[in-house]
Amino acid sequence: MSSTKKTINLRGLKCPLPALRTRKVLKGLSPGDVVVVECTDPLSAIDIPHLLSETGDTLEGSEQADGVLIFRIRKA
């Protein structure tokens, strides 16, 4: 079974849009798929992990580069 990797660009969106868009994308993924989420809203650093605690999906990593927050999420 191969997993899919998808990147979504949510730069410029303000809370709660990054979390809502991430939730929508996760619903369409199969278990094991990975989505990379790129956000510029500082609140995403709180909202995305909180979202994952609700959905049960896994935050594999996060980083910040040039004001962009990048989250790597694996669908549970």
Residue frames relative to the residue before (quaternion, step in Angstrom):
aa qw qx qy qz dx dy dz
M 1.0000 0.0000 0.0000 0.0000 0.00 0.00 0.00
S 0.1870 -0.7945 0.5683 0.1046 3.57 -0.63 1.04
S 0.3225 -0.7439 0.5512 0.1971 3.54 -1.04 0.75
T 0.4154 -0.6957 0.5420 0.2229 3.50 -1.22 0.62
K 0.1557 -0.7532 0.6273 0.1222 3.56 -1.14 0.64
K 0.0282 -0.8009 0.5966 -0.0441 3.54 -0.76 1.07
T 0.1785 -0.7653 0.6078 0.1142 3.57 -1.05 0.76
I 0.0733 -0.7862 0.6114 0.0521 3.56 -0.93 0.88
N 0.2903 -0.7606 0.5662 0.1288 3.53 -0.94 1.00
L 0.0117 0.8094 -0.5839 0.0611 3.56 -0.42 1.26
R 0.2570 0.7885 -0.5166 0.2130 3.56 1.20 0.53
G 0.7895 0.3085 -0.2433 0.4715 3.53 -1.02 0.86
L 0.6039 0.5471 -0.3700 0.4462 3.61 1.21 -0.27
K 0.3013 -0.7595 0.5554 0.1545 3.55 -1.05 0.83
C 0.6808 -0.4737 0.3851 0.4048 3.52 -1.32 0.51
P 0.6267 -0.2100 -0.7500 -0.0279 1.65 -1.86 1.69
L 0.3228 0.8108 -0.4600 0.1635 3.61 1.25 0.09
P 0.6459 0.5142 -0.3682 0.4277 3.68 0.80 -0.75
A 0.6738 0.4820 -0.3046 0.4699 3.61 0.92 -0.85
L 0.6544 0.5145 -0.3187 0.4534 3.59 0.96 -0.82
R 0.6672 0.4874 -0.3015 0.4758 3.59 0.95 -0.85
T 0.6298 0.5295 -0.3314 0.4616 3.58 1.03 -0.79
R 0.6320 0.5315 -0.3259 0.4603 3.59 0.97 -0.88
K 0.6568 0.5212 -0.3080 0.4496 3.58 0.93 -0.93
V 0.6619 0.4978 -0.3023 0.4719 3.59 0.94 -0.89
L 0.6480 0.5302 -0.3212 0.4426 3.60 0.93 -0.89
K 0.6217 0.5559 -0.3462 0.4297 3.59 1.01 -0.76
G 0.7151 0.4612 -0.2480 0.4630 3.58 1.10 -0.68
L 0.6004 0.5836 -0.3517 0.4186 3.58 1.28 -0.08
S 0.4257 -0.6552 0.5573 0.2811 3.54 -1.31 0.37
P 0.6404 -0.5178 0.3835 0.4179 3.61 -1.16 0.49
G 0.7637 0.3263 -0.2703 0.4871 3.55 -0.92 0.97
D 0.5424 0.6058 -0.4060 0.4171 3.58 1.22 -0.34
V 0.2634 -0.7574 0.5820 0.1354 3.55 -1.20 0.63
V 0.0668 -0.7590 0.6452 0.0555 3.54 -1.08 0.77
V 0.2054 -0.7415 0.6286 0.1134 3.53 -1.06 0.89
V 0.1366 -0.8101 0.5697 0.0211 3.54 -0.60 1.20
E 0.1217 -0.7857 0.6049 0.0448 3.58 -0.83 1.04
C 0.0289 0.8090 -0.5811 0.0837 3.58 -0.62 1.19
T 0.2585 -0.7463 0.5832 0.1896 3.55 -1.26 0.40
D 0.5501 0.6044 -0.4054 0.4095 3.62 1.23 -0.22
P 0.4465 -0.7163 0.4631 0.2703 3.63 -0.59 1.10
L 0.6132 0.5673 -0.3546 0.4200 3.60 1.08 -0.60
S 0.5018 0.6528 -0.4225 0.3789 3.59 1.23 -0.32
A 0.5802 0.5923 -0.3696 0.4195 3.59 1.14 -0.60
I 0.6892 0.4023 -0.2587 0.5442 3.59 1.23 -0.46
D 0.7010 0.5206 -0.2751 0.4023 3.56 0.83 -1.07
I 0.6771 0.5022 -0.3166 0.4348 3.62 0.84 -0.88
P 0.6712 0.4596 -0.3250 0.4823 3.68 0.80 -0.81
H 0.6228 0.5348 -0.3411 0.4580 3.61 1.05 -0.73
L 0.6205 0.5395 -0.3251 0.4671 3.57 1.01 -0.86
L 0.6905 0.4881 -0.2824 0.4530 3.58 0.87 -0.96
S 0.6046 0.5324 -0.3674 0.4648 3.59 1.11 -0.54
E 0.6472 0.4981 -0.3104 0.4864 3.59 1.19 -0.53
T 0.7526 0.4168 -0.2205 0.4595 3.58 0.88 -0.97
G 0.4210 -0.7169 0.4597 0.3122 3.59 1.18 -0.51
D 0.4769 0.6498 -0.4522 0.3819 3.58 1.27 0.18
T 0.4818 -0.7128 0.4578 0.2240 3.57 -1.24 0.51
L 0.2791 -0.7127 0.6189 0.1765 3.54 -0.96 0.94
E 0.2100 -0.8151 0.5303 0.1015 3.58 -0.31 1.25
G 0.7921 -0.1724 0.1152 0.5742 3.54 1.15 -0.48
S 0.0582 -0.7701 0.6325 0.0591 3.53 -1.27 0.43
E 0.0073 0.7843 -0.6201 0.0174 3.52 -1.15 0.64
Q 0.2438 -0.7416 0.6021 0.1677 3.51 -1.30 0.27
A 0.0790 0.7879 -0.6047 0.0851 3.54 -0.88 0.97
D 0.8524 -0.0516 0.0029 0.5204 3.58 -0.76 1.06
G 0.7343 -0.4436 0.2348 0.4571 3.57 0.91 0.92
V 0.6198 0.5069 -0.3519 0.4849 3.57 1.28 0.15
L 0.2604 -0.7401 0.6033 0.1428 3.55 -0.91 1.01
I 0.0888 -0.7997 0.5937 0.0109 3.57 -0.81 1.02
F 0.0751 -0.7962 0.6003 -0.0085 3.54 -0.75 1.14
R 0.1644 -0.7561 0.6263 0.0956 3.56 -0.98 0.91
I 0.0388 -0.8322 0.5488 -0.0695 3.54 -0.44 1.30
R 0.1770 -0.7662 0.6095 0.1004 3.57 -0.94 0.93
K 0.4373 -0.6972 0.5142 0.2415 3.54 -0.88 1.06
A 0.3834 -0.7312 0.5205 0.2177 3.57 -0.86 1.03
